[in-house]
Amino acid sequence: MKKLFLMNVLLLPLLLLSSCGKNNNTETSMKTTTLDEKKVESVEYKCDNMHCASCETTITEAVKKLNGIKEITADAKSKIVKVSFNSELTNKNEIEKANYAAGYDTETSKSGNKHNCDME
C-alpha cells in the first residue's frame, strides 16, 4: 500500500509538469497570427544621400523609434531602405517623415536637415 501511495505521489507532479506550457487553445492563437500578418505592410524607399554604415545606423535608429516597426533594412550600397510595419500603428508617411527628420532624402521628399556623415 505504501509503494502505491509513493508511486502516485511521484507520478502526479510529473503528469502536471508535462502539461505546463502547452497552449490548448491553438485555434485562437492561429487566428491572432493570421490577423497580425494582415496588418503588416512593407515599403521601400530610395535614399540617394545614404553613403555609409553610419548612415544606415542613423536611419535604422530613427525609424525604429516609431511604434509598429517590425523590421528595417537600410543598405548604403543599394541606397534602399526596406521597412515592414504594422499598419494599425504607423504608416508609410510617418516612416518617410522619420527618415526625413534624420537628414535623409527619400524618393518623394528632400530633407533640409544635414546628416552627420564623414563622407561629405
VEXDREN-2710 file (C-alpha; in Angstrom, 1 decimal):
% VEXDREN-2710
k/r/px/py/pz
1/MET/0.0/0.0/0.0
2/LYS/2.9/2.4/0.8
3/LYS/4.5/1.6/-2.5
4/LEU/1.3/2.5/-4.4
5/PHE/0.9/5.7/-2.5
6/LEU/4.6/6.7/-3.1
7/MET/4.3/6.0/-6.8
8/ASN/1.2/8.2/-7.0
9/VAL/2.9/11.0/-5.1
10/LEU/5.9/10.8/-7.5
11/LEU/3.9/10.4/-10.8
12/LEU/1.3/13.1/-10.2
13/PRO/3.7/16.0/-10.2
14/LEU/5.3/14.6/-13.4
15/LEU/2.0/14.5/-15.1
16/LEU/1.1/18.0/-14.1
17/LEU/4.5/19.3/-15.2
18/SER/4.3/17.6/-18.6
19/SER/1.2/19.6/-19.4
20/CYS/2.6/23.0/-18.4
21/GLY/3.3/25.5/-21.1
22/LYS/1.0/23.8/-23.7
23/ASN/-1.5/26.0/-25.4
24/ASN/-4.7/24.2/-25.5
25/ASN/-6.4/27.0/-27.5
26/THR/-4.5/26.7/-30.7
27/GLU/-7.4/27.9/-32.8
28/THR/-7.3/31.4/-31.1
29/SER/-3.6/31.8/-31.4
30/MET/-3.6/30.9/-35.1
31/LYS/-6.3/33.5/-35.7
32/THR/-4.3/36.1/-33.9
33/THR/-1.2/35.3/-36.0
34/THR/-3.3/35.5/-39.2
35/LEU/-4.8/38.8/-38.2
36/ASP/-1.4/40.3/-37.3
37/GLU/0.0/39.2/-40.7
38/LYS/-2.8/41.0/-42.5
39/LYS/-1.8/44.2/-40.6
40/VAL/1.9/44.0/-41.7
41/GLU/2.8/46.1/-44.8
42/SER/6.1/46.8/-46.4
43/VAL/7.6/49.9/-48.0
44/GLU/10.8/50.6/-49.9
45/TYR/12.5/54.0/-50.2
46/LYS/15.4/55.1/-52.3
47/CYS/17.8/57.2/-50.2
48/ASP/20.4/58.7/-52.6
49/ASN/22.3/60.5/-49.9
50/MET/22.9/57.4/-47.7
51/HIS/26.6/56.7/-48.2
52/CYS/28.0/54.5/-45.4
53/ALA/27.3/52.2/-42.4
54/SER/26.9/55.3/-40.2
55/CYS/24.0/56.5/-42.4
56/GLU/22.4/53.0/-42.3
57/THR/22.6/53.1/-38.5
58/THR/21.2/56.6/-38.3
59/ILE/18.2/55.8/-40.5
60/THR/17.6/52.5/-38.7
61/GLU/17.5/54.1/-35.3
62/ALA/15.3/56.9/-36.4
63/VAL/12.7/54.6/-38.0
64/LYS/12.8/52.1/-35.1
65/LYS/11.6/54.8/-32.7
66/LEU/8.1/54.6/-34.4
67/ASN/5.5/52.2/-33.0
68/GLY/4.8/49.2/-35.1
69/ILE/8.1/48.8/-36.9
70/LYS/8.6/45.0/-37.4
71/GLU/11.8/45.1/-39.4
72/ILE/14.0/47.6/-41.2
73/THR/17.0/47.2/-43.5
74/ALA/19.0/50.2/-44.7
75/ASP/21.6/49.4/-47.3
76/ALA/24.0/52.1/-48.3
77/LYS/25.4/50.2/-51.2
78/SER/22.0/50.0/-53.0
79/LYS/20.7/53.2/-51.3
80/ILE/17.5/51.3/-50.4
81/VAL/15.6/51.3/-47.1
82/LYS/13.1/48.5/-46.7
83/VAL/10.6/48.6/-43.8
84/SER/8.0/46.1/-42.6
85/PHE/5.4/47.7/-40.2
86/ASN/2.1/47.2/-38.5
87/SER/-0.3/49.4/-40.5
88/GLU/-2.5/50.0/-37.4
89/LEU/0.3/51.6/-35.5
90/THR/2.1/53.6/-38.2
91/ASN/2.1/54.3/-41.9
92/LYS/4.3/55.0/-44.9
93/ASN/4.1/58.7/-44.4
94/GLU/5.3/58.6/-40.8
95/ILE/8.2/56.3/-41.8
96/GLU/9.2/58.8/-44.5
97/LYS/9.0/61.7/-42.0
98/ALA/11.3/59.8/-39.6
99/ASN/13.8/59.3/-42.4
100/TYR/13.5/62.9/-43.4
101/ALA/14.0/64.1/-39.8
102/ALA/17.2/62.1/-39.6
103/GLY/18.5/64.1/-42.5
104/TYR/18.0/61.7/-45.4
105/ASP/16.1/62.2/-48.6
106/THR/13.6/59.7/-49.9
107/GLU/12.2/59.3/-53.4
108/THR/9.3/61.7/-52.6
109/SER/10.9/64.3/-50.3
110/LYS/14.1/66.1/-49.8
111/SER/15.4/66.8/-46.3
112/GLY/16.8/70.2/-45.4
113/ASN/18.4/68.7/-42.4
114/LYS/22.1/67.9/-42.6
115/HIS/23.1/64.4/-41.5
116/ASN/26.4/63.6/-39.9
117/CYS/28.2/61.6/-42.5
118/ASP/32.0/61.5/-42.7
119/MET/31.7/61.1/-46.5
120/GLU/30.6/64.7/-47.0
END
